Amino acid sequence: MKSIRFIMVGGFLGGGKTTTIGRLARMLTAQGRRVGIVTNDQAADLVDTHLLRSQGHHVGEVAGACFCCHFNDLIATVENLEAEAAPDVILAEPVGSCTDLVATVVQPLLQLYEGRFEVAPYGVILKPSHGLRILRPGGRSGFSPKAAYIFRKQLEEADFVLLNRIDELSAAEADELAALVAAEFPDTPQRRISAKTGDGFDALVEYLDQQGSFGRRILEIDYDTYAEGEAELGWLNARVTLASPEPFDVDRLVLDVITHLHAALAAAEAETAHLKVIGMADDAFAVANLVSSESRPELSLPSYSQTRSAELIVNARVALDPAQLEQRVRTAVESVCRPAGIEPTWHETASFRPGRPVPTHRLAAK
């Protein structure tokens, strides 16, 4: 049986992993390769899964915990994709608050499924907005030292670091970010990319196609600090159906929801790791997101759609009590919909703090 190329792209929440994976999938498909994608979240109703499927990709989802804690589900999801699409390549996107993935995902793939997977260099995306604040000496990150600990550990285990969103940075900011990474992780190669524009992606695909021994940087990690840092974030996934007697603009609605929520969280002084909303109407999809408290809401995927009914999925990762986060999300959606004569009906809503990570396997490199 031919081995599957396994490409995992890690990094903190809001770093651009989904956009990166979507672009990689398109490029690899254009080369004639069959691609499967595995997304991952602490709960079901992940915006990223819907978005990637809307782009025509074969996508499986591991929900309920990170790949490391649901490793067997990861394998089962890959097997389902094998039956569905016979992929040559699997692109895997782990939960953005997880680390220690080399010991708990890469090494188990190599050692327990020897010959079945060919592992590519493990790339971790660096989110500039938080990277500059966390890595600058004496900088204020907006997160606690325990959350910043996770951020640094993600970079520490990477085979290479991806400096994403370079289109949003000045040359001086990009150089400063690269220097900060090099100062802490001098032996880790860097690549500068823009998942939005495609800059650097030809070189990235070539880099990922390298043959060799990768995923060998096993962390020394304090799981108590890791668990406490992850639990500082409130998580919310919600699904809402919308109905109106008159057509409404889906793009404006998703952007307005993010804008209202941004203002409410800023008033509460709650640091945002990532907000993402997708509006789905027939075959049209609109996505708006916010990648940090200091950034601006963005319509990252316009649908140009007018409709009387739509489905809305909201994902929020914020340093806030989950009950308070849910209240603010509900208020934001209602505040946008009611004045426009749109009736929201709430369905599945999960708001929680992530539980302590308990990996299925944790193996040293051979």
HELIX and SHEET records of a PDB file:
HELIX    1   1 LYS A   17  ALA A   30  1                                  14    
HELIX    2   2 VAL A   47  SER A   54  1                                   8    
HELIX    3   3 PHE A   71  ALA A   85  1                                  15    
HELIX    4   4 LEU A  101  LEU A  101  1                                   1    
HELIX    5   5 VAL A  102  VAL A  106  3                                   5    
HELIX    6   6 GLN A  107  LEU A  112  1                                   6    
HELIX    7   7 PRO A  128  LEU A  135  1                                   8    
HELIX    8   8 PRO A  145  GLU A  156  1                                  12    
HELIX    9   9 ILE A  166  GLU A  168  5                                   3    
HELIX   10  10 ALA A  171  GLU A  184  1                                  14    
HELIX   11  11 PHE A  201  LEU A  208  1                                   8    
HELIX   12  12 TYR A  223  ALA A  231  1                                   9    
HELIX   13  13 VAL A  250  ALA A  267  1                                  18    
HELIX   14  14 PRO A  322  CYS A  337  1                                  16    
HELIX   15  15 ARG A  338  ALA A  340  5                                   3    
SHEET    1   A 5 HIS A  58  ALA A  63  0                                        
SHEET    2   A 5 VAL A  35  ASP A  41  1                                        
SHEET    3   A 5 VAL A  89  ALA A  92  1                                        
SHEET    4   A 5 ILE A   4  GLY A  11  1                                        
SHEET    5   A 5 PHE A 117  VAL A 119  1                                        
SHEET    1   B 7 HIS A  58  ALA A  63  0                                        
SHEET    2   B 7 VAL A  35  ASP A  41  1                                        
SHEET    3   B 7 VAL A  89  ALA A  92  1                                        
SHEET    4   B 7 ILE A   4  GLY A  11  1                                        
SHEET    5   B 7 GLY A 123  LEU A 126  1                                        
SHEET    6   B 7 PHE A 160  LEU A 163  1                                        
SHEET    7   B 7 GLN A 190  ARG A 192  1                                        
SHEET    1   C 6 GLU A 298  LEU A 301  0                                        
SHEET    2   C 6 ALA A 284  LEU A 290 -1                                        
SHEET    3   C 6 THR A 272  ALA A 281 -1                                        
SHEET    4   C 6 GLN A 306  VAL A 318 -1                                        
SHEET    5   C 6 GLY A 234  ASP A 249 -1                                        
SHEET    6   C 6 GLU A 343  PHE A 352 -1                                        
END                                                                             
